[in-house]
C-alpha cells in the first residue's frame, strides 16, 4: 500500500521497503505484480529485501494504468543476469 511493505526472514533480518510514489489509477493486479517480483528476485538469488524492492517496482508500474499489464522490464534493470 501507500506505506510500503514489511519483510522478515527466518534468520531475523527484517525491514520496510517504502512505496514508490505514483498516480493511482487502478489497484487491480498490484499484489500479484508484487508477488511475482519477489518470486523472480528470489529465484535469481536476490535477498528478500532486494526481491521486495523488485516487487515494489513492478507493483508501482501496474497501479498507474487501466490495462494492468506490466511494461516490459529487462532483467538487467533489476541486477538479474538471465540464465542460459
C-alpha positions as CSV (number, residue, x, y, z in Angstrom):
1,X,0.0,0.0,0.0
2,X,0.9,3.6,0.2
3,X,3.1,2.9,3.3
4,X,5.2,0.3,1.5
5,X,5.8,-3.3,2.6
6,X,7.4,-5.1,5.5
7,X,9.6,-8.2,5.2
8,X,11.2,-10.6,7.6
9,X,13.4,-13.7,7.2
10,X,13.7,-16.7,9.5
11,X,17.2,-15.6,10.2
12,X,15.9,-12.4,11.9
13,X,16.5,-9.9,9.2
14,X,13.6,-7.5,8.8
15,X,12.8,-4.1,7.4
16,X,10.5,-2.0,5.4
17,X,10.5,-1.1,1.7
18,X,9.0,2.3,1.0
19,X,6.3,2.6,-1.6
20,X,7.1,4.3,-4.9
21,X,5.1,7.5,-5.3
22,X,2.9,7.2,-8.4
23,X,-0.6,8.2,-9.6
24,X,-3.1,5.6,-8.5
25,X,-5.5,4.6,-11.3
26,X,-6.4,1.0,-10.6
27,X,-5.0,-1.3,-7.9
28,X,-6.2,-4.5,-9.6
29,X,-3.2,-6.8,-10.0
30,X,-0.8,-4.9,-7.8
31,X,-0.5,-7.7,-5.2
32,X,0.1,-10.2,-8.0
33,X,2.8,-8.0,-9.5
34,X,4.5,-7.5,-6.2
35,X,4.4,-11.3,-5.5
36,X,5.8,-12.0,-9.0
37,X,8.6,-9.6,-8.5
38,X,9.5,-11.1,-5.1
39,X,9.5,-14.6,-6.6
40,X,11.6,-13.6,-9.6
41,X,14.1,-11.9,-7.3
42,X,14.4,-14.9,-5.0
43,X,14.7,-17.3,-8.0
44,X,17.7,-15.3,-9.2
45,X,19.5,-15.2,-5.9
46,X,18.5,-11.8,-4.6
47,X,18.0,-11.3,-0.8
48,X,14.4,-11.0,0.4
49,X,15.0,-7.2,0.8
50,X,16.2,-6.9,-2.8
51,X,13.3,-9.1,-4.0
52,X,10.8,-6.9,-2.3
53,X,12.3,-3.8,-4.0
54,X,11.7,-5.6,-7.3
55,X,8.2,-6.4,-6.3
56,X,7.5,-2.8,-5.3
57,X,8.8,-1.5,-8.6
58,X,6.6,-4.0,-10.6
59,X,3.5,-3.2,-8.4
60,X,4.0,0.6,-8.9
61,X,4.1,0.0,-12.7
62,X,0.7,-1.7,-12.6
63,X,-1.1,0.7,-10.3
64,X,-0.9,3.6,-12.7
65,X,-2.6,2.0,-15.7
66,X,-6.1,0.8,-16.6
67,X,-4.7,-2.2,-18.5
68,X,-3.0,-3.8,-15.5
69,X,-0.1,-5.0,-17.7
70,X,3.4,-4.5,-16.7
71,X,5.7,-2.7,-19.1
72,X,8.5,-5.0,-20.3
73,X,11.5,-4.7,-18.0
74,X,14.8,-6.2,-18.8
75,X,16.4,-8.5,-16.2
76,X,19.5,-6.2,-16.1
77,X,17.3,-3.4,-14.8
78,X,16.9,-5.4,-11.6
79,X,20.5,-6.6,-11.4
80,X,19.5,-10.0,-12.6
81,X,21.6,-12.0,-15.1
82,X,19.4,-14.2,-17.1
83,X,20.4,-17.9,-17.1
84,X,21.0,-19.8,-20.3
